[in-house]
Amino acid sequence: MTAVWRLAKALPRRGAAGLAGPVAMAVVVAVWCLTAVVGWALVYWPFMPEAFAYAPGLRPDDHAGFDDALYVSLVHISTLGLGDIAPTEGWLRIVAPMESLVGFALLTATVAWTLGVFPALARRRSLALRISHLVRTHPTTDQVDADAGAAVLDGLAADVSVVCVDLLQYAESYYFHDGDRRISLAGQIAGAVGLADQASAARHPDVRRSAAVVRAALDDLAAILDSRFLHTQGAAREVFEAYARDHGHLGGG
């Protein structure tokens, strides 16, 4: 997925980065399937044609190549069960249905993966939009220095923590580019840093405590981004700048 992301960013075509995530997921699934199909074909091939039964009209000696082993593997992993070439050796008759189980597991894993990634993306975009709303209202220090300000900061810290968990569980979600700055966390995260800095100077102790919690959540997010994707080994601000640069959003707003 990293390779697809870098290739998409290197392409001159506008909007190519927006396709990186979906295309990379498709490539990963294709590699899963290809690896399984070729692996099982290499198991079948040395035993063809002796350990297989062929349908009438098929000459065994003409259908004993690696392409035929790939065909048998594809038939089993897709659970089609055409039956024109079927294993007759005892242990192969057990291995072949196991490949069908692997094919079903691959389909299930693909669906579960997709259903897990896209809600994580929605949560990340929702957080970015919330930060954008807060920044665009231009809250004054007096407005932040109140019980309502502490509540807003607590909610912000909770949302950042959720995104941290999403990046740990679904690291591939990083490679989904959001072209609209308002819903791009890479483009809005600097606004959250600014809000935390502003709240740190508040007189209200609850607001200062909430600001510290937001800072801690942002530090955790920066650590995850840097250790898994950016590798700047810098402070949180430097990591967020690199994050914005990597996603084509040089700053918040």
NORGI-V576505 format. One record per residue. N is the residue number from 1. PSI is psi in degrees with one decimal (none if undefined). Layout:
{{N,PSI} {N,PSI}}
This chain:
{{1,-35.0} {2,-41.0} {3,-42.7} {4,-39.6} {5,-47.0} {6,-37.7} {7,-42.5} {8,-38.9} {9,-28.1} {10,-18.9} {11,140.2} {12,-17.1} {13,131.4} {14,135.0} {15,0.6} {16,-34.8} {17,-29.1} {18,-20.9} {19,-8.5} {20,-47.9} {21,-56.6} {22,-42.5} {23,-41.2} {24,-39.8} {25,-41.4} {26,-39.1} {27,-42.4} {28,-46.0} {29,-40.2} {30,-39.2} {31,-41.4} {32,-53.2} {33,-44.6} {34,-41.5} {35,-44.3} {36,-44.9} {37,-48.5} {38,-39.1} {39,-47.0} {40,-34.3} {41,-37.3} {42,-23.8} {43,-42.1} {44,-38.7} {45,-46.6} {46,-16.8} {47,11.9} {48,136.7} {49,-1.7} {50,-39.8} {51,16.6} {52,149.2} {53,139.8} {54,145.9} {55,154.0} {56,137.5} {57,-13.0} {58,125.0} {59,120.0} {60,-41.2} {61,-23.5} {62,-7.9} {63,55.1} {64,16.8} {65,178.2} {66,-32.5} {67,-34.4} {68,-36.3} {69,-39.2} {70,-40.7} {71,-47.1} {72,-42.2} {73,-44.1} {74,-39.8} {75,-42.1} {76,-41.2} {77,-27.2} {78,-1.2} {79,29.0} {80,-40.7} {81,51.0} {82,-35.5} {83,2.7} {84,-22.0} {85,116.0} {86,143.9} {87,142.8} {88,-21.0} {89,140.8} {90,-52.8} {91,-30.7} {92,-30.7} {93,-18.1} {94,-38.9} {95,-41.0} {96,-46.9} {97,-28.5} {98,-35.4} {99,-35.8} {100,-38.0} {101,-38.6} {102,-41.1} {103,-41.8} {104,-39.0} {105,-37.8} {106,-42.8} {107,-44.2} {108,-42.6} {109,-39.6} {110,-45.4} {111,-45.4} {112,-39.6} {113,-47.5} {114,-43.9} {115,-20.7} {116,-36.6} {117,-44.5} {118,-35.6} {119,-34.5} {120,-38.9} {121,-39.6} {122,-40.0} {123,-39.6} {124,-43.3} {125,-35.5} {126,-41.1} {127,-44.3} {128,-42.3} {129,-36.8} {130,-43.3} {131,-41.8} {132,-42.2} {133,-43.7} {134,-43.2} {135,-39.4} {136,-18.5} {137,-11.2} {138,61.8} {139,138.9} {140,167.4} {141,-37.7} {142,-36.4} {143,-37.2} {144,-33.2} {145,66.0} {146,169.5} {147,-38.8} {148,-36.7} {149,-40.6} {150,-40.0} {151,-41.7} {152,-43.5} {153,-38.3} {154,-42.0} {155,-38.0} {156,-43.3} {157,-40.2} {158,-42.6} {159,-38.4} {160,-38.8} {161,-38.7} {162,-41.9} {163,-35.8} {164,-46.0} {165,-41.3} {166,-41.0} {167,-31.2} {168,-40.3} {169,-34.4} {170,70.2} {171,-27.3} {172,-18.5} {173,-20.9} {174,-33.9} {175,11.6} {176,117.0} {177,134.5} {178,109.7} {179,-33.0} {180,118.2} {181,-32.1} {182,-30.0} {183,12.3} {184,116.5} {185,-33.7} {186,-33.6} {187,-18.0} {188,-13.0} {189,-29.6} {190,-30.6} {191,-37.6} {192,-38.1} {193,-43.2} {194,-40.2} {195,-41.4} {196,-40.0} {197,-42.8} {198,-41.5} {199,-23.8} {200,-22.5} {201,8.2} {202,157.4} {203,-29.4} {204,123.6} {205,-35.0} {206,-35.4} {207,-42.3} {208,-39.9} {209,-44.1} {210,-37.6} {211,-38.5} {212,-36.8} {213,-42.3} {214,-43.4} {215,-42.5} {216,-41.9} {217,-41.4} {218,-37.6} {219,-40.7} {220,-42.0} {221,-44.1} {222,-39.9} {223,-40.5} {224,-46.0} {225,-41.4} {226,-41.1} {227,-30.3} {228,-28.1} {229,-42.3} {230,-40.0} {231,44.1} {232,-27.1} {233,28.4} {234,-174.1} {235,171.9} {236,-42.6} {237,-41.0} {238,-38.3} {239,-44.5} {240,-34.3} {241,-42.2} {242,-37.0} {243,-47.1} {244,-40.6} {245,-41.0} {246,-29.1} {247,9.2} {248,23.8} {249,95.8} {250,73.6} {251,166.2} {252,-163.0} {253,none}}
